[in-house]
Amino acid sequence: MLEAVSGFKDQSFDKLRRSCLRRGALFKDPLFPATNQSLFYKRAPPPGLTWKRPREICRDPRLFVDGISTRDLHQGSLGNCWMVAAISCLASEPSLWKKVIPNHMDQEWNPKRSDLYAGIFHFRFWRFGHWVDVVVDDRLPVSQDGVLLFCRSATPREFWSALLEKAYAKLNGCYEALEGGNTAEALIDFTGGVSEPLSLDCEALSLSSERRKALFQTLAKVYEHKSLITCSIRGETVESVLDCGLVRGHAYGITAVRKVRLAENPPRTGGTFRLFMVRMRNPWGTTDWKGAWSQGSEQWQQLSRAEREKMGIVVRDVGEFWMDLQDFCCYFTDVVVCRLVQRTLLWPSSHWRETQSYGEWEMDRRSRCGGCINHRDSFLHNPQYMFEVQSKEEEVLICLQQEDRRVLKKNGGGENLPIGFEVLKVEANRCSRVQLVVEQAASSIYMDSRSVTLRGTLASGRYVVLPTTFLPGDTGRFLLRLFSHSNVQLRCAVAQKKSDEDEHPRTHTPQPVVTTIHLHRASGLKPPKQTGAPDVYAVVRCEGDAIRTRVFKAEDGNPEFNLRAIFYRRYPNNNISVEGFHIFLVIDLRGGRLRSGSRGCIYVETSTSVCLTDL
């Protein structure tokens, strides 16, 4: 399925390239000039810095030399390891980097057709729900030693990584705007996927082999599905080197996950033992790890080169190294998994299906920026989105993303809002906005990150998700994405009337009453009159509307319906009937007695069993 691509600030690569070729001039980007304003906004450039095109740096420049790989990435003097780590993951999967570097063969230098070279390149990034095409010229910042100042390849005449970094810097305002960041953000920008952070309990993992096995299985599964994985060591002192050679606050990429069987020496019962291993990559292009299975360590003496290749535990590039998972768990505190979204016409059951909706926290007469659930008076004023789980249960992945503010760093801004969301379970037939928090089904964490993600399993029913800022009054735009393995749809929950300050719909007299019924469980089954277990269910009827519970089998015993329904009644004196099919007409209500609530609602509280021919 083709995805729409828009040009960054309306620049068209094809039009600009044709214009340059027609004029016989090399492209000079007016939106990202070769000046200090494109480099830094706080500090002065280093002495002797110049801007040069690749042909001025080497004799035979290429976009790629021997393809693309993680060895093509060395960080340079910019503190953007978070971005370089994400690109190194990208480089290992052709289907991903070919999206970011479109028509890569057509962009390559052709020594036989120098007349086709116009000094212009373009790259694509996923931003706020859309792919954006960013055009750059190939003038790159070079130090007084003649070396590229920032990201570069180990091969001096290869320039794809430097040009990609320049396009990303342009998208974010300047090179310095890339100082410090979140690998999860970069992974989303390069793939359009969903980043999910995994916080590791180092102490518990170090002590429990079962927990390590579960972590390995999680990593192996996401790696098998071609998800991208990065990790880091949390700490107050960023870029400080530990005794083991690892760097605190530095982003590493995980490039392979393997279960290895090694011969025991001396042999014990089985003759072999298992190792859970991960292959890591340092964006600095150096192998820092000094522990077991590091380069030159004694553990490698147990294996010949042929055995290593057979087991798939080879080191491919400079900067890569292997670690036993137990050592990994002793040091690394955070893992980020970027799950990829496959957009195809035919959806295999193992793939995520996506539904999304744009929204805004705004200050209008309804004040749609009510803050988190701690602010009870304003929380329900936030935008609300409804979805329904029709199967018995469904695994869902919900991602809330706010509009990127990094480009505002040059003007002293750029701080993300602390954001999160709540998922409420509502009545099975509710169609309008929620005005009362009845049941919280799930809650995300609140972070000042561009995106917040929650993955979990929800039971059958109707739900409302409320994306919020942490504090009331913070305004901004957001994108809400929901992923499932079935056809779960997300839609904006609207008010029942023009002003949704209460639950009463705007209708003609008489004024309706809002009644909420919670049908909890059946207290007994009718003996079947025929062989074979009959289906068991109940139906609630009110003024022409009917809501049916889930269908149970007789052998389920006393099934829990857990059905909550809402009715807008024009004639409150008329009965609400509850009909049981293949069950005794004795239902355990959350109530037993009815009481009137605010705004004319009726709530049912947990108590005794009552006969419900009518309410």
Phi and psi in degrees as a GROMACS rama.xvg file:
@    title "Ramachandran Plot"
@    xaxis  label "Phi"
@    yaxis  label "Psi"
@TYPE xy
-72.1687  139.39  LEU-2
-109.86  142.035  GLU-3
-68.4178  141.9  ALA-4
-126.755  132.193  VAL-5
-113.461  147.855  SER-6
-79.3164  136.124  GLY-7
-66.1057  122.031  PHE-8
51.5064  37.6933  LYS-9
63.8337  19.5496  ASP-10
-82.667  132.364  GLN-11
-110.287  119.035  SER-12
-57.6489  -47.9189  PHE-13
-63.2461  -43.8678  ASP-14
-66.4958  -43.8638  LYS-15
-65.8328  -39.1833  LEU-16
-66.6937  -44.5982  ARG-17
-61.532  -40.5592  ARG-18
-62.4575  -43.404  SER-19
-64.2546  -44.2152  CYS-20
-64.6141  -37.914  LEU-21
-66.1666  -37.5268  ARG-22
-86.5874  -13.1876  ARG-23
69.9479  31.5013  GLY-24
-122.79  146.207  ALA-25
-79.4647  144.526  LEU-26
-68.4058  135.067  PHE-27
-124.523  115.71  LYS-28
-75.9585  114.136  ASP-29
-71.8968  -20.5565  PRO-30
-87.1544  -14.9687  LEU-31
-144.521  72.7476  PHE-32
-71.3698  162.791  PRO-33
-82.4959  65.805  ALA-34
-136.001  174.637  THR-35
-61.9324  -29.0607  ASN-36
-65.3883  -22.3352  GLN-37
-85.2463  -13.5197  SER-38
-93.2395  -65.4129  LEU-39
-132.922  156.814  PHE-40
-122.22  -7.05978  TYR-41
-115.199  -50.359  LYS-42
-105.223  161.884  ARG-43
-80.8263  149.497  ALA-44
-67.5251  155.488  PRO-45
-65.4077  151.855  PRO-46
-63.8214  143.225  PRO-47
81.9841  4.61473  GLY-48
-68.0857  137.399  LEU-49
-135.608  163.34  THR-50
-107.077  127.094  TRP-51
-135.048  148.268  LYS-52
-84.2113  155.85  ARG-53
-52.9119  -34.3034  PRO-54
-68.6037  -18.6993  ARG-55
-89.0881  -9.7522  GLU-56
-98.5705  -38.0769  ILE-57
-143.456  169.173  CYS-58
-78.8706  -38.1811  ARG-59
-131.081  73.8667  ASP-60
-69.5915  151.391  PRO-61
-140.09  151.498  ARG-62
-70.925  -44.503  LEU-63
-128.959  143.419  PHE-64
-123.247  116.277  VAL-65
57.3018  45.6819  ASP-66
78.622  -159.198  GLY-67
-125.551  136.002  ILE-68
-155.439  174.841  SER-69
-68.1005  -17.8817  THR-70
-70.7466  -11.238  ARG-71
-81.6064  5.12727  ASP-72
-122.469  113.058  LEU-73
-128.787  132.372  HIS-74
-64.5259  -39.3468  GLN-75
82.0587  -159.313  GLY-76
-92.2525  5.40601  SER-77
-96.2495  139.487  LEU-78
-81.5987  61.6193  GLY-79
-124.611  43.4608  ASN-80
-60.8948  -28.4478  CYS-81
-59.216  -39.0673  TRP-82
-76.5861  -43.2462  MET-83
-64.7537  -38.3168  VAL-84
-61.9072  -39.9516  ALA-85
-66.9185  -40.642  ALA-86
-66.6713  -35.781  ILE-87
-64.2849  -34.5033  SER-88
-67.4428  -40.5777  CYS-89
-60.9039  -39.8558  LEU-90
-64.994  -19.4343  ALA-91
-84.1081  -5.57724  SER-92
-130.925  103.691  GLU-93
-55.8136  -37.6791  PRO-94
-63.9148  -20.8935  SER-95
-89.6221  -51.6098  LEU-96
-69.7368  -22.8491  TRP-97
-70.8971  -20.7336  LYS-98
-74.8248  -38.7272  LYS-99
-76.7038  -34.0724  VAL-100
-113.71  83.3334  ILE-101
-72.2553  147.74  PRO-102
48.5181  49.9923  ASN-103
-62.2684  -32.1841  HIS-104
-70.2055  -37.0745  MET-105
-69.638  -24.6577  ASP-106
-85.2063  -11.8951  GLN-107
-67.2232  147.05  GLU-108
-63.6437  136.62  TRP-109
-119.156  103.312  ASN-110
-61.6728  -22.9354  PRO-111
-84.6079  -14.2746  LYS-112
-131.759  65.7421  ARG-113
-64.0549  -18.7375  SER-114
-70.3662  -12.6625  ASP-115
-91.0945  -6.92194  LEU-116
-82.3259  125.742  TYR-117
-125.634  6.70634  ALA-118
68.611  26.798  GLY-119
-130.207  139.108  ILE-120
-140.232  164.389  PHE-121
-146.615  151.405  HIS-122
-139.614  159.529  PHE-123
-124.014  140.007  ARG-124
-134.29  147.287  PHE-125
-91.4925  115.692  TRP-126
-130.818  117.892  ARG-127
55.6226  43.9818  PHE-128
95.0227  -1.98997  GLY-129
-138.862  152.801  HIS-130
-85.5674  131.699  TRP-131
-117.424  129.443  VAL-132
-94.983  119.988  ASP-133
-112.135  122.819  VAL-134
-95.3921  139.071  VAL-135
-138.274  154.086  VAL-136
-86.5642  171.62  ASP-137
-101.892  25.3789  ASP-138
-80.0972  120.622  ARG-139
-120.177  145.676  LEU-140
-72.4283  129.743  PRO-141
-125.266  137.867  VAL-142
-73.5837  171.067  SER-143
-67.7327  -14.4824  GLN-144
-84.9298  -0.748161  ASP-145
84.586  14.6474  GLY-146
-107.893  144.454  VAL-147
-55.2008  133.922  LEU-148
-71.5633  -34.6025  LEU-149
-114.954  -140.879  PHE-150
-58.0199  136.883  CYS-151
-151.734  166.746  ARG-152
-94.8222  157.89  SER-153
-66.5863  -23.8225  ALA-154
-93.2685  113.866  THR-155
-58.3052  -25.0645  PRO-156
-98.1386  12.8198  ARG-157
-106.338  130.842  GLU-158
-128.265  6.86141  PHE-159
-62.7381  -40.2303  TRP-160
-69.0017  -38.9155  SER-161
-66.3376  -40.2776  ALA-162
-72.0532  -36.2353  LEU-163
-63.3207  -43.7018  LEU-164
-60.69  -39.9406  GLU-165
-63.7507  -42.0702  LYS-166
-63.1682  -39.4231  ALA-167
-68.7175  -36.0222  TYR-168
-64.9359  -40.6561  ALA-169
-61.9095  -43.7663  LYS-170
-59.952  -32.9526  LEU-171
-99.629  2.15677  ASN-172
114.514  -45.3822  GLY-173
-172.672  174.66  CYS-174
-63.0732  -41.4739  TYR-175
-65.0806  -24.3043  GLU-176
-63.5189  -16.4256  ALA-177
-86.2169  -3.64972  LEU-178
-66.9804  121.149  GLU-179
70.5766  131.764  GLY-180
-178.907  -174.822  GLY-181
-114.585  122.012  ASN-182
-58.1188  -33.3598  THR-183
-58.8098  -37.9355  ALA-184
-65.4891  -44.8128  GLU-185
-64.2673  -39.8569  ALA-186
-61.1628  -39.0363  LEU-187
-65.3401  -43.9697  ILE-188
-62.7423  -31.4943  ASP-189
-91.448  -12.3394  PHE-190
-129.479  -26.3521  THR-191
77.1333  9.64431  GLY-192
-84.7888  -164.132  GLY-193
-123.893  122.644  VAL-194
-91.2933  130.33  SER-195
-122.538  115.585  GLU-196
-77.3231  141.059  PRO-197
-120.881  114.317  LEU-198
-89.2011  128.332  SER-199
-98.6571  133.616  LEU-200
-89.754  93.0734  ASP-201
-57.8676  -43.4816  CYS-202
-65.1485  -46.1569  GLU-203
-66.1848  -39.5158  ALA-204
-68.0012  -36.4708  LEU-205
-66.5034  -31.2765  SER-206
-89.9114  -20.6808  LEU-207
-118.998  114.967  SER-208
-68.5534  -30.9795  SER-209
-66.6889  -39.9596  GLU-210
-66.0334  -39.3252  ARG-211
-64.8862  -38.8562  ARG-212
-62.906  -42.1802  LYS-213
-64.0362  -40.9583  ALA-214
-63.5106  -43.1392  LEU-215
-60.235  -43.8409  PHE-216
-62.2583  -37.7077  GLN-217
-64.2141  -47.5959  THR-218
-64.3065  -41.109  LEU-219
-64.4294  -37.7992  ALA-220
-67.5272  -46.9732  LYS-221
-68.9272  -33.0677  VAL-222
-67.1582  -39.458  TYR-223
-62.1228  -34.5823  GLU-224
-86.2215  16.1572  HIS-225
62.9408  25.7451  LYS-226
-72.7817  154.783  SER-227
-96.8303  141.805  LEU-228
-131.685  129.532  ILE-229
-128.683  164.416  THR-230
-150.89  163.772  CYS-231
-156.94  167.697  SER-232
-112.249  115.954  ILE-233
-71.1037  145.641  ARG-234
177.256  158.484  GLY-235
-72.5875  -36.0461  GLU-236
-93.6381  102.424  THR-237
-74.5334  143.705  VAL-238
63.3855  21.71  GLU-239
-86.8967  138.319  SER-240
-91.2098  128.026  VAL-241
-81.2401  166.25  LEU-242
-60.6013  -29.1883  ASP-243
-78.7304  -5.21479  CYS-244
99.7982  -14.0944  GLY-245
-76.2965  157.79  LEU-246
-113.158  125.02  VAL-247
-72.9088  138.929  ARG-248
74.758  12.8076  GLY-249
-107.132  139.93  HIS-250
-90.1938  125.619  ALA-251
-112.513  152.697  TYR-252
-103.898  142.061  GLY-253
-96.9451  117.11  ILE-254
-106.072  -5.16344  THR-255
-166.157  153.062  ALA-256
-133.7  123.735  VAL-257
-137.659  144.465  ARG-258
-105.36  120.573  LYS-259
-117.873  135.289  VAL-260
-105.151  123.603  ARG-261
-116.745  145.712  LEU-262
-70.3802  136.701  ALA-263
-80.2358  144.29  GLU-264
-139.558  104.77  ASN-265
-75.314  154.363  PRO-266
-66.003  139.293  PRO-267
-108.234  -148.022  ARG-268
-55.8964  -54.3629  THR-269
-88.3046  -15.824  GLY-270
83.9701  -14.6073  GLY-271
-138.525  161.252  THR-272
-137.926  156.348  PHE-273
-98.1584  142.229  ARG-274
-122.97  132.545  LEU-275
-94.5809  121.078  PHE-276
-129.22  149.475  MET-277
-128.059  143.029  VAL-278
-100.971  129.184  ARG-279
-112.484  160.173  MET-280
-137.764  133.06  ARG-281
-94.6435  122.47  ASN-282
-60.5647  -18.3296  PRO-283
-72.023  -9.43242  TRP-284
75.9481  20.8915  GLY-285
-124.569  147.301  THR-286
-95.2943  100.905  THR-287
-90.6861  -27.5492  ASP-288
-61.1829  130.35  TRP-289
-112.55  -0.833117  LYS-290
-86.9813  -157.127  GLY-291
-58.5932  137.18  ALA-292
70.2004  14.6025  TRP-293
-76.3957  169.49  SER-294
-60.1821  124.017  GLN-295
83.3693  1.97198  GLY-296
-72.3936  159.225  SER-297
-66.0137  -22.1782  GLU-298
-60.5836  -31.8725  GLN-299
-69.1378  -16.3076  TRP-300
-67.7783  -17.2519  GLN-301
-73.1649  -14.679  GLN-302
-127.579  137.881  LEU-303
-80.4543  165.923  SER-304
-60.8953  -38.0603  ARG-305
-63.4834  -40.0883  ALA-306
-66.3582  -38.7435  GLU-307
-61.0776  -45.5312  ARG-308
-66.1214  -37.937  GLU-309
-63.1622  -39.7082  LYS-310
-81.7449  -11.2977  MET-311
76.7799  24.9122  GLY-312
-109.753  49.898  ILE-313
-90.9174  154.768  VAL-314
-97.1799  121.82  VAL-315
-88.557  -40.4889  ARG-316
-131.725  161.654  ASP-317
-62.4044  134.243  VAL-318
98.4263  -9.93709  GLY-319
-92.6973  150.812  GLU-320
-159.479  158.756  PHE-321
-103.374  149.574  TRP-322
-137.056  141.983  MET-323
-67.3572  140.867  ASP-324
-59.9696  -30.9262  LEU-325
-64.9888  -41.249  GLN-326
-66.8202  -39.9995  ASP-327
-56.6877  -44.2574  PHE-328
-70.5421  -21.2003  CYS-329
-72.6967  -26.839  CYS-330
-113.522  -46.1581  TYR-331
-81.0475  137.438  PHE-332
-110.639  -21.7179  THR-333
-135.838  136.304  ASP-334
-126.795  137.722  VAL-335
-117.84  124.014  VAL-336
-107.476  123.607  VAL-337
-102.417  107.141  CYS-338
-85.1593  131.055  ARG-339
-90.9438  146.103  LEU-340
-105.895  118.057  VAL-341
-87.6897  117.633  GLN-342
-100.637  93.5884  ARG-343
-129.355  162.707  THR-344
-73.3174  -33.8612  LEU-345
-109.736  119.2  LEU-346
-95.7885  110.487  TRP-347
-63.4522  153.341  PRO-348
-64.9838  -20.6291  SER-349
-81.9464  -7.18454  SER-350
-96.4048  155.416  HIS-351
-83.2475  139.026  TRP-352
-102.09  141.532  ARG-353
-114.159  138.342  GLU-354
-130.526  143.322  THR-355
-143.912  160.721  GLN-356
-151.409  137.134  SER-357
-90.7922  150.232  TYR-358
-155.624  -178.329  GLY-359
-149.684  135.475  GLU-360
-88.3961  112.752  TRP-361
-136.28  157.653  GLU-362
-100.308  89.7032  MET-363
-117.655  -162.063  ASP-364
-66.8087  -19.8157  ARG-365
-95.5848  -9.62094  ARG-366
51.9927  71.4872  SER-367
-81.1682  43.9175  ARG-368
-145.14  69.3912  CYS-369
-87.2511  -1.82688  GLY-370
80.8694  -178.238  GLY-371
-74.381  179.394  CYS-372
-67.8891  -14.107  ILE-373
-63.3047  -25.0513  ASN-374
-96.8074  79.113  HIS-375
-60.425  -32.3851  ARG-376
-69.9855  -25.996  ASP-377
-122.145  -9.90254  SER-378
-54.2924  -44.63  PHE-379
-75.8751  -2.38853  LEU-380
-77.6157  -13.54  HIS-381
-63.4236  160.373  ASN-382
-55.8496  144.518  PRO-383
-128.347  138.708  GLN-384
-131.486  135.709  TYR-385
-110.671  143.803  MET-386
-149.278  164.008  PHE-387
-131.537  132.484  GLU-388
-97.9883  114.703  VAL-389
-95.0818  -26.7014  GLN-390
-77.8597  172.461  SER-391
-56.7912  -40.2411  LYS-392
-155.865  159.243  GLU-393
-147.037  132.073  GLU-394
-82.2954  127.163  GLU-395
-125.59  152.859  VAL-396
-126.221  118.062  LEU-397
-114.392  130.012  ILE-398
-128.684  125.597  CYS-399
-107.835  124.112  LEU-400
-124.895  129.949  GLN-401
-95.2242  160.246  GLN-402
-63.2128  137.473  GLU-403
-66.8617  137.186  ASP-404
-118.054  4.63073  ARG-405
-59.2356  -33.5881  ARG-406
-62.9426  -18.0646  VAL-407
-84.2857  -2.27767  LEU-408
-59.5641  -34.1342  LYS-409
-62.3003  -26.2054  LYS-410
-103.303  17.0019  ASN-411
87.6567  4.19677  GLY-412
-104.893  -140.352  GLY-413
93.5449  2.1458  GLY-414
-80.4158  132.423  GLU-415
-72.3129  152.144  ASN-416
-79.8415  143.065  LEU-417
-68.9179  119.987  PRO-418
-128.77  162.144  ILE-419
-175.016  -171.345  GLY-420
-156.477  158.335  PHE-421
-118.331  144.345  GLU-422
-115.1  118.963  VAL-423
-107.51  139.066  LEU-424
-89.8167  130.174  LYS-425
-123.024  -178.658  VAL-426
-60.0431  147.484  GLU-427
-63.2626  -24.2217  ALA-428
-114.101  14.6118  ASN-429
-68.9244  136.672  ARG-430
-122.403  -12.8866  CYS-431
-112.151  176.972  SER-432
-59.9068  150.99  ARG-433
-82.5747  135.389  VAL-434
-118.537  2.49272  GLN-435
-150.597  127.557  LEU-436
-78.4184  111.826  VAL-437
-102.591  -50.3915  VAL-438
-142.302  118.669  GLU-439
-85.6277  121.527  GLN-440
-91.6687  -33.7078  ALA-441
-164.113  155.643  ALA-442
-140.097  138.932  SER-443
-87.7183  169.526  SER-444
-78.6128  163.979  ILE-445
-108.726  126.101  TYR-446
-140.53  150.43  MET-447
-88.1037  55.4308  ASP-448
-113.816  159.524  SER-449
-65.4309  -28.0895  ARG-450
-141.524  147.584  SER-451
-128.508  133.509  VAL-452
-126.676  145.233  THR-453
-138.251  129.545  LEU-454
-120.337  133.916  ARG-455
-169.328  176.505  GLY-456
-111.168  128.173  THR-457
-113.965  143.153  LEU-458
-77.3304  166.426  ALA-459
-55.4633  138.134  SER-460
150.727  -176.271  GLY-461
-107.311  139.454  ARG-462
-133.397  155.262  TYR-463
-127.151  129.306  VAL-464
-108.457  133.264  VAL-465
-115.533  103.115  LEU-466
-74.4571  132.633  PRO-467
-141.169  158.168  THR-468
-85.7437  163.284  THR-469
-70.0697  -40.0688  PHE-470
-107.095  144.645  LEU-471
-64.839  150.26  PRO-472
90.8026  -11.5032  GLY-473
-77.3114  129.3  ASP-474
-110.58  154.622  THR-475
165.893  169.877  GLY-476
-98.9776  153.2  ARG-477
-146.265  162.221  PHE-478
-124.519  124.303  LEU-479
-105.693  124.755  LEU-480
-121.349  134.409  ARG-481
-125.272  129.529  LEU-482
-118.835  139.273  PHE-483
-149.696  170.847  SER-484
-93.7383  -7.33592  HIS-485
-119.826  -166.055  SER-486
-94.0919  58.6108  ASN-487
-77.48  129.288  VAL-488
-112.685  144.13  GLN-489
-108.929  131.109  LEU-490
-141.883  153.556  ARG-491
-71.8288  131.048  CYS-492
-82.7297  123.702  ALA-493
-101.144  164.799  VAL-494
-71.8598  150.563  ALA-495
-71.5874  -23.7579  GLN-496
-144.397  -179.872  LYS-497
-58.8304  -41.9516  LYS-498
-109.235  119.709  SER-499
-101.543  39.9836  ASP-500
-75.4386  -14.5479  GLU-501
-142.937  179.816  ASP-502
-87.3752  -3.7122  GLU-503
-79.0477  123.372  HIS-504
-72.0588  154.895  PRO-505
-84.6372  102.976  ARG-506
-135.479  176.151  THR-507
-75.2502  161.004  HIS-508
-61.3285  153.185  THR-509
-74.7966  154.407  PRO-510
-62.0499  126.629  GLN-511
-73.9157  159.946  PRO-512
-112.701  137.919  VAL-513
-94.0878  123.314  VAL-514
-120.287  128.123  THR-515
-110.646  124.393  THR-516
-114.848  132.099  ILE-517
-117.502  106.062  HIS-518
-91.3404  113.753  LEU-519
-91.6145  -65.258  HIS-520
-152.827  160.286  ARG-521
-86.7514  143.979  ALA-522
-95.7871  -5.64802  SER-523
-176.359  154.439  GLY-524
-105.024  146.117  LEU-525
-71.5976  140.793  LYS-526
-61.5967  131.602  PRO-527
-63.8351  138.027  PRO-528
-87.8039  -10.9544  LYS-529
-136.331  165.527  GLN-530
-68.9499  152.943  THR-531
89.7022  137.244  GLY-532
-76.1047  126.586  ALA-533
-77.9595  159.989  PRO-534
-72.5157  143.899  ASP-535
-118.491  126.773  VAL-536
-162.689  171.68  TYR-537
-135.028  154.562  ALA-538
-127.609  130.527  VAL-539
-103.368  126.748  VAL-540
-119.881  139.457  ARG-541
-154.718  113.796  CYS-542
47.4544  48.9878  GLU-543
89.9396  -14.8221  GLY-544
-94.1338  146.024  ASP-545
-140.574  136.339  ALA-546
-124.253  128.533  ILE-547
-107.194  142.691  ARG-548
-75.3737  174.542  THR-549
-60.1684  155.003  ARG-550
-93.6282  129.599  VAL-551
-116.708  160.687  PHE-552
-92.1433  153.784  LYS-553
-59.7065  -33.2169  ALA-554
-71.9483  -3.23624  GLU-555
-72.1873  -6.39425  ASP-556
76.799  -126.603  GLY-557
-96.0879  91.6165  ASN-558
-67.8754  142.617  PRO-559
-91.175  109.284  GLU-560
-72.0638  -43.3502  PHE-561
47.5867  47.4817  ASN-562
-103.445  123.122  LEU-563
-114.542  127.077  ARG-564
-130.234  150.462  ALA-565
-121.357  135.776  ILE-566
-129.072  134.883  PHE-567
-98.6618  107.21  TYR-568
-103.59  121.937  ARG-569
-77.3584  -27.8243  ARG-570
-123.667  83.9783  TYR-571
-61.7476  -20.7214  PRO-572
-78.3568  -16.5161  ASN-573
-73.4169  152.473  ASN-574
-76.5197  152.192  ASN-575
-105.23  124.768  ILE-576
-104.975  144.484  SER-577
-120.691  115.834  VAL-578
-106.588  130.903  GLU-579
-104.486  135.928  GLY-580
-114.306  117.552  PHE-581
65.5489  26.4057  HIS-582
-138.468  156.327  ILE-583
-64.9976  146.852  PHE-584
-79.6397  49.2266  LEU-585
-125.275  111.72  VAL-586
-116.054  136.643  ILE-587
-85.3699  105.199  ASP-588
-88.9727  154.185  LEU-589
-78.8362  83.2835  ARG-590
164.351  -99.3922  GLY-591
97.0584  -38.9131  GLY-592
-129.425  156.142  ARG-593
-106.064  142.662  LEU-594
-135.413  149.491  ARG-595
-81.1736  135.273  SER-596
-107.885  -173.834  GLY-597
-67.0903  154.612  SER-598
57.9532  29.4908  ARG-599
76.0755  9.5608  GLY-600
-77.1305  155.049  CYS-601
-119.244  127.226  ILE-602
-112.499  152.44  TYR-603
-118.913  121.207  VAL-604
-101.945  151.7  GLU-605
-65.7966  129.516  THR-606
-160.263  -120.187  SER-607
-98.5891  175.782  THR-608
-83.5829  140.118  SER-609
-133.574  152.1  VAL-610
-79.9344  129.849  CYS-611
-120.501  55.0217  LEU-612
-64.1089  -37.4593  THR-613
-145.105  160.658  ASP-614
